[in-house]
Amino acid sequence: MKIRHPLLTKGAGWLAAATLKTLFNTLRLDVRHEDPSVDPRSPDSPPGLYSLWHDSILVPLASKYRSKATHVSALASRHQDGAYLVEFMKHLQIHSIRGSTSHGGIQALRQLIREADHNHIFITPDGPRGPQRKLKDGIIFLASQTGLPVVPSASRCINGWCLRGSWTNLYVPKPFSRCVLLVGKPIPVPANLTKAELEPYRKRVQAEMDRLEWEVQRIDSVPEDTLPVRRAA
């Protein structure tokens, strides 16, 4: 049963945010950048479309929350699940843009273009219904229309729980566990690509997301000076 009453939706969002804020404050965050100039926590970093998988979204959100950055937006679907997410993100100071490439896409695109000059934008390109960790071409289309590069990323919690979902899972860090976020180099996308021209860039971003996932899974065996490191406060 889904909660649809606005007050109950707001309450669910507040409760989820309060619970996760408490958890986020206990985590040991290890944030690494292949390009040190690209950092969504920094107001001096140029905006980008940050590509984040649905199942590991909590580690990037924890990094954003701990940094107190306020110049981050996120794309949320127009489904009821998106309504919960909007209320939740309000409490993390993340501005929500409602829509997708299939529902409310034109309005969302216009808002993205307006915000592209001053906000980092978080997008989960395997949503809203999967398949899990299979990148759709929506993020490439948005990059082509907004002029923002796609910034691939990968994250993991060293100790955590895996909550099983209908089309994807959700990895939840255990309190006081170590979490790693690896941010890749930005990938520029030419303007005004046709649908056929999106595919090579989709494959390129998918390959980078897969590579970063492989890197983050072996992070404990790699010397910390192998990649530029900026530790979260």
Residue pairs with C-beta under 8 A, 6 or more apart in sequence:
2 80
3 9
3 12
3 80
3 84
4 80
9 83
9 84
9 87
10 87
12 84
12 87
13 84
13 85
13 86
13 87
13 88
13 90
13 91
14 87
14 91
16 84
16 88
17 87
17 88
17 90
17 91
17 92
18 91
20 58
20 61
20 62
20 88
21 65
21 91
21 92
23 62
23 172
23 173
23 175
24 61
24 62
24 65
24 66
25 66
26 175
26 176
27 62
27 66
27 157
27 173
27 175
27 176
27 177
27 178
27 179
28 176
28 177
28 178
28 179
29 59
29 62
29 63
29 66
29 179
29 181
29 231
29 232
30 178
30 179
30 180
30 181
30 219
30 229
30 231
30 232
31 41
31 63
31 180
31 181
31 183
31 229
31 230
31 231
31 232
32 180
32 181
32 182
32 183
32 219
32 227
32 228
32 229
32 230
33 39
33 183
33 227
33 228
33 229
33 230
34 182
34 183
34 184
34 185
34 227
34 228
35 183
35 184
35 185
35 186
35 228
36 228
36 230
37 45
37 46
38 45
38 46
38 48
38 151
38 183
38 185
38 186
39 45
39 183
39 230
40 48
40 50
40 64
40 69
40 72
40 120
40 122
40 151
40 183
41 63
41 64
41 67
41 69
41 232
42 69
43 69
43 71
45 120
46 186
47 116
47 117
47 118
47 119
47 120
47 121
47 148
48 120
48 121
48 148
48 149
48 150
48 151
48 186
49 121
49 123
49 139
49 142
49 143
49 146
49 148
49 149
49 150
49 151
50 60
50 120
50 121
50 122
50 123
50 151
50 153
50 183
51 123
51 125
51 135
51 139
51 150
51 151
51 152
51 153
51 205
51 209
52 60
52 122
52 123
52 124
52 153
52 155
53 124
53 126
53 132
53 133
53 154
53 209
54 124
54 126
54 127
54 132
54 168
54 170
55 132
55 133
55 168
55 169
55 170
55 171
56 154
56 155
56 156
56 171
57 124
57 170
58 157
58 170
58 171
58 172
58 173
59 155
59 156
59 157
59 171
59 173
59 179
59 180
59 181
60 122
60 153
60 155
60 181
61 92
61 94
62 173
62 179
63 181
63 232
64 72
64 92
64 94
64 122
65 92
65 93
66 232
66 233
67 232
67 233
68 93
69 93
69 120
70 93
71 118
71 119
71 120
72 93
72 94
72 95
72 119
72 120
72 121
72 122
73 94
73 95
73 96
73 97
73 112
73 115
73 119
73 120
73 121
73 122
74 85
74 89
74 94
74 95
74 96
74 97
74 121
74 122
74 123
75 97
75 99
75 100
75 108
75 112
75 121
75 122
75 123
75 124
76 82
76 85
76 86
76 89
76 96
76 97
76 98
77 85
77 98
77 99
77 100
77 103
77 127
77 128
78 98
78 99
78 100
78 103
78 104
79 103
79 128
81 128
82 98
82 128
85 96
86 96
86 98
89 95
89 96
90 96
94 122
95 115
95 119
97 108
97 111
97 112
97 115
97 121
98 104
98 107
98 108
99 105
99 107
99 108
99 109
99 111
100 108
100 127
100 128
100 138
101 136
101 138
101 141
101 142
109 142
109 145
109 146
112 121
112 142
112 145
112 146
113 145
113 146
115 121
116 146
116 147
116 148
121 148
123 138
123 139
123 142
125 135
125 136
125 138
125 139
125 205
126 132
126 133
126 134
126 135
126 136
126 168
129 167
130 167
130 168
131 167
132 167
132 168
132 169
133 168
133 209
133 213
134 206
135 202
135 205
135 206
135 209
136 202
137 195
137 198
137 199
137 202
139 150
139 205
140 150
140 189
140 193
140 198
140 201
140 202
140 205
141 193
141 198
142 148
143 149
143 150
143 188
143 189
143 201
144 189
144 190
144 191
144 192
144 193
144 198
145 191
145 192
147 191
149 186
149 187
149 188
149 189
150 186
150 187
150 189
150 201
150 205
151 183
151 184
151 185
151 186
151 187
152 184
152 187
152 205
152 208
152 209
152 212
153 181
153 182
153 183
153 184
153 209
153 212
154 181
154 182
154 184
154 209
154 212
154 213
154 215
154 216
155 179
155 180
155 181
155 182
155 216
156 171
156 179
156 180
156 216
156 217
156 219
157 171
157 172
157 173
157 174
157 177
157 178
157 179
158 177
158 178
158 179
158 180
158 220
159 173
159 174
159 177
159 178
160 171
160 172
160 173
160 174
160 177
161 171
161 172
161 174
162 169
162 170
162 171
162 172
163 169
163 170
163 171
163 172
173 179
180 216
180 219
181 216
182 212
182 215
182 216
182 219
182 227
184 208
184 211
184 212
187 201
187 204
187 205
187 208
189 201
190 197
193 201
215 222
